[in-house]
Amino acid sequence: IKKADIKNERRMGVIIFGSQRGMAGKFNVMVANSFMEWEKDKTFDYAQLKIAVIGERAEEQLKEVGYQPAARIDFPESRHNLNSAIQELLVLVELWRFQEKIDDIYLFYNKLTRGVIFEPFQFHLFPLDQQWLQELALRKWPSRNFPLYTLPWEKLLYSFVHQFFYISLYRGFIESMASENASRLTAMQKAEENIEERLDNLNAQFNRQRQNAITEELLDIIAGFEALGKSA
């Protein structure tokens, strides 16, 4: 049986962080390509995939290659406006989990590695990593005083998971925002370099034309003197 013939019954949901504005270089292309490479390696039916995109430019990028996002959220203009966008995403995540019966949710965003260099990053938001949970369960409590709680453990666990989702989405926004600013800065620097190079070329061309004009005028003057000398 070929791998391509095996259908994955798990329903997938992806959240892709892009940009709201243009002039960001390859920022949206890189995160979109990262998602497409991931999707290419999967064996699930495309109808089982839900896509939510953050940022108008990222949505345009995905539509150009044939994807139709089920939801789009505008990217906040600053980190001070993140909370409302995150709350909107949390509602979407809950909708996917409980109504759409989504089995796995992934985040795709660009992440700074060093300086202004960034690369695509993928994070498995849901379900929670079982190995990580086991490591937490085996970790020794750092104090002799154990925490007390009054809520039922199910509600407390749900609250912790909800907070984990919030922090993960917040990190995605911040990493993506930093990468977008770096990409925009790089694009502006390259544009400035191109403008300077173009100005240098234009100045060189102007100087050549000016020199040619001066040379022609001098040759005309010399020819005139020679003609006067012969007539005398």
C-alpha positions, 0 to 999 in steps of 0.5 A: 500500500502506498503512503499516499493511499493511506488516509489519516482520519484525524481532523487537523486545524492550523493557525498561520501567523502572517502580516497585515501590511505589505512591504515585509519582504519574504515574510509571508511567503516563508511561513506559507511555504512552511505550512505547505511543506508540512501539509504535503507530507501529511496523508489526511484528506484536505476536507479534514483540514481547517485553516485560520490565518492571521493577517490579510497578506498571509490570506492573500498568499494562501489563496494564490496557491489554492487554499481557502482559509476558514477564518481570518483575524486581522493582525494587531497593530501593536502588542498592546492590542494583542489580548482581543486577538488572542481571545478571538483565537481562543474562541476559535480553538474551543470551537474547533475542539468541541464542535468541529471535533478537531484532533490536532491544532498546529501553529505556524509562524516566523521566529527570530533566530539571531539578529534580524534573521528569522525562520519558519517555526511550527508548534503543536498546540493541541493535544498537549505533549504527553512526554512534557506532561509526564516530565511535569508529573515526575518533577519534584515539587520545589518547596515543602509546602504543597499548593492548596486548591478549592476548585474541582480538579477538572475545572482547575485543569481546564483553567491551566490548559486554557492558560497554556493556550493563551501563552502559546498564542501570545508567544506566536504573536510576539515572535511573528511581530518581531520577525515581521519588523526584522523582515520589514527593516531588511526590505527597507535597507535593501530598497535603500541600497537599491536606491543608492545604487540607482542614484550612483548609476544615474550620477555616473550616466549624467557625468558621462553625458556631461563630459561628452557634451563638454568634449563636443563643445571643445572639439567644435571650438578647436575646429572653429579656430582651425577654420579661422586660421586657414581662412586667414 
